Amino acid sequence: MPTDSLLDQLLETVEAGEAVALVTVVKASGVFSESLGRRALIWLDRPPVGDLDLDRLDPRALADARQSLANRQTELLTYQQAGSQVELFIEVQRRPPTLLIVGAGHVALPLAQLGKLLEFNVVVLDDRPRYANPERFPMADRVLAQPFRKTLREWPIDYDTYIVLVTRGHSHDVECLMEVIDSPARYIGMIGSKRRVKGVFELLEREQGLAPAKLDRVYSPIGLDIGAETPTEIAVAVMAEIINLYRRGRAVPLSDALRANRRLPLHPGRSNG
């Protein structure tokens, strides 16, 4: 493919807000020498475009490049084969991740503020127009006063989506979780006490037939274990947990700590959660 055409596709993808990686052969020797300067475009959801001309090494190189894109990490990859060497520069064109806040109550407001401060694309969803409106959430990119289930079912959730369930009640949590549990979202977090979360999970296992392993991807109780209690503190804990996942940090989510030790109090200063 001509370089101009490939770069036009790159520009179109970036302008559309989609994640893409440009792969360039920056060093090549031996049998790879003719590949120097070749380029390819990699997406997560479609076949690559371009030809690196690396013969049998092509499938491995393209798979590694796609993994770099999935990790949102620009990298320099080096391969050696039969005395020859090639280096690929994987230039990841990132787009802002989406923070989808389901529920527009007390925790949602500081969540939206922190999400925007951290350069997320912030979307707030609630079925109550008096809560879900631009006046209440002027920092949000979109505020949706729409039914939970239908909106979540139709929303374009992808790997760059981080979903926080902070609805006003148990029944809405269950509805929303059922709509997103099988989505490709990078993060699904649900607010609630240990008792409430345990009840929701048992209900889903019993009435919906969900396997416990499927619920393991849900971060609930939500946030890092910093002893958060106020809405703003909870929002800080949640965004810290999201950044920890986004940047591949080493902090332990509260939900993981509780799975390892169910006797662990949700709040350090209290005897129960």
Secondary structure as UniProt FT lines:
FT   HELIX           3..15
FT   TURN            16..17
FT   STRAND          20..28
FT   HELIX           30..35
FT   TURN            36..37
FT   STRAND          39..42
FT   STRAND          49..50
FT   HELIX           55..57
FT   HELIX           58..70
FT   TURN            71..72
FT   STRAND          75..81
FT   TURN            82..83
FT   STRAND          84..93
FT   STRAND          98..102
FT   TURN            106..107
FT   HELIX           108..117
FT   TURN            118..119
FT   STRAND          121..126
FT   TURN            129..131
FT   TURN            134..136
FT   TURN            138..139
FT   STRAND          142..145
FT   HELIX           148..154
FT   TURN            159..160
FT   STRAND          161..165
FT   HELIX           170..180
FT   TURN            181..182
FT   STRAND          187..190
FT   HELIX           194..207
FT   HELIX           212..215
FT   TURN            216..217
FT   STRAND          218..219
FT   HELIX           231..246
FT   TURN            247..248
FT   HELIX           254..260
FT   TURN            262..263
FT   TURN            268..269
//
